[in-house]
Amino acid sequence: AKRIVHGTKMAAAYWTIRTTTGKMLNIEYNSSSKAGLVHEKGHRDVEVKESMPALVIDNVQVSLENQKLSVVVANKWHMSATVSSFPFGNLAANKNKKLLDIGVEALYDADHDVVAPHGIFGQAYDGDNLGVSGKMDKVK
């Protein structure tokens, strides 16, 4: 099922992911960067750019295409951060202000996972089929 969560303006996204072999990856992307950055302890940082093939570390794949950084944990999650104009619509009229649209898609039945998602994502994947809407921004 597709779930949409609207929230606060975000300028940067960070993920910490443990791979199937126990490697800890820290991945970052921000609205003003031209590349995503993958940190792994004991290794040099790797920039993921649009012109590069996807970076694959164990069961994690990181790619950048059309200003959208995608992080896929095989058979679990597809997470993304896409650069968009802020506060919406015309980038030039908004003085080149940018934000990140964040996307998260479960690639498995997260509603019934033994260790369920929590926080704002847990509200979407708690299995109760109830939408939760917070305060809405006003477009000015």
Secondary structure as GFF3:
##gff-version 3
##sequence-region A 1 140
A	DSSP	beta_strand	12	18	.	.	.	ID=ss1
A	DSSP	beta_strand	24	30	.	.	.	ID=ss2
A	DSSP	beta_strand	35	40	.	.	.	ID=ss3
A	DSSP	beta_strand	46	49	.	.	.	ID=ss4
A	DSSP	beta_strand	55	57	.	.	.	ID=ss5
A	DSSP	beta_strand	60	65	.	.	.	ID=ss6
A	DSSP	beta_strand	68	73	.	.	.	ID=ss7
A	DSSP	beta_strand	77	85	.	.	.	ID=ss8
A	DSSP	beta_strand	98	106	.	.	.	ID=ss9
A	DSSP	three_ten_helix	110	112	.	.	.	ID=ss10
A	DSSP	alpha_helix	119	124	.	.	.	ID=ss11
###
